[in-house]
Amino acid sequence: MRQTNNPFWSFSLETYAKPGVAEACLALQDKYGLDVNLLLFCCWAARNGRRLSQEDLERLDGLSSPWRRHVVVPLRELRRWLKTREVDEQVTRFRAAIKRQELEAERLQQDQLHAVLPLDVSVVDCSWLTLAEANLRQYLEFSACPTVNLDPLLQSLG
């Protein structure tokens, strides 16, 4: 896997590894069809003091949607399908390779997101979690899911 100097990717890896974050993000993805990379971008923007607008989200989703639909989702579906099958060692290795490709596809998506709306690494004086919640709610509104409970994700981020 190619190394990246994208600070958004570094932030995402660190944040996703926090207890509860992965589970909360995947629950929002699986139940409501939300994009984990966009959820993380909302948090990344907040961490850098940026409140996302509807126009920002339209731009980010417009860039991400085709990649997600044609690359990330098919890889995820194949990996998950293989997980449910009786497999031998070769299939297990094949599934692991697909998982690596899925992760690389997500990294490429994050590189694209960061390129279209680059943010400088900074520390916000105000509560970045308050801004993260505002950005996430803006994303939920954009995604026509305004009543989704964000508490599990927000508590995991804190």
Secondary structure, 3 states (H helix, E strand, C coil): CCCCCCHHHHHHHHHHCCCCHHHHHHHHHHHHCCCHHHHHHHHHHHHCCCCCCHHHHHHHHHHHHHHHHHHHHHHHHHHHHHHCCCCCHHHHHHHHHHHHHHHHHHHHHHHHHHHHCCCCCCCCCCCHHHHHHHHHHHHHHHCCCCCCCCHHHHHHHC
